[in-house]
Amino acid sequence: MAFFSTSGVAVFKHYWEHDIDAAMKRTAKKPLPAGLVSPRGALLYSLILSALGVALGFILLVPLPGLFVFLEWFFYAVLYTIF
């Protein structure tokens, strides 16, 4: 569960920062800045992985660990990456 959510949030971070990565020599060859993956495709993949992880967390675990899986995604995606 956490694997999917963590993978999804990592892809989201790459999506969110692909314009910054394109400007830096060190990160310009990553798949998104290099044009190997479309930003829309990366965002969709991120959302699917994240939703799958959170849903499995709530379905396969009791609600409290499922909540922690969601909070992990939220804190990393919104509070750390965006802000």
N, C-alpha and C positions, 0 to 999 in steps of 0.2 A: 504494500500500500504506500508506504512512505517512499519507496523507490520510484513509483510513478509520479507522485507529487513532487519529489525533489528533482527528478529529471525534467518535469514540466516547467518548474520554476527556473531551472538553469537555462532551458531553451528560451523562456520568456526574457530572462536577463540578456541573452545574446540578441534577441529581437529588439529589445528596448535600446540597447547601446550600439546597434550596428552602424549608425551614422558616425558615432564617435570612434568606433573601431576602424572605420574606413579612413579616418584622418591620421591614424597612428601607424607608423611603419611596422611596429611589432605585431599589431593585431589586424593589419589590412588583409592578410591572407586567410582569415577565418572564413568559413563558408558563406555567411551572410554578406559581409563587406565585399568579398570577392565575386559575388553574384552567382555562386553555385547553388544557393537555396534562395527562394523568393521570400521576402519578408512576410507576405500573407501566408505562405505555406508554413513558415516557422511559427507564426502566431497561432495558426490552427492546430499544428502539432502540439504546441505548448498547452493550449487549452484542453485538448483531448487527453493528454497525459495527466494534466493537473486534475481534471474532472474525474478521470478514472481512479486516480490515487485517493482523492477525497471520498468518492463514492464507495470504493472498496473499504476505506477506513471506517466508514459508518455502517456498512453492511456486514463486514466480516468481524469487526471488533464491536465492543460496546461503544455507546456514543461518546464517552469521554476521550478515549484514544483517537477516535475519528475526528473529534474537535481539535485535538492537538495536531493532527495531520493537516487540517485546514489552516490552523493558526501558523504552522510552519510555513506554508505557502504564502499566506497573507503577509506575515512579517518580512519575509525575504523579498517577495515581489513588490509589495506596495511600499512598506516603510524603508527598506534598505535600497532597493533598486530605483524606484521612482523618486523618492524624496532623498 
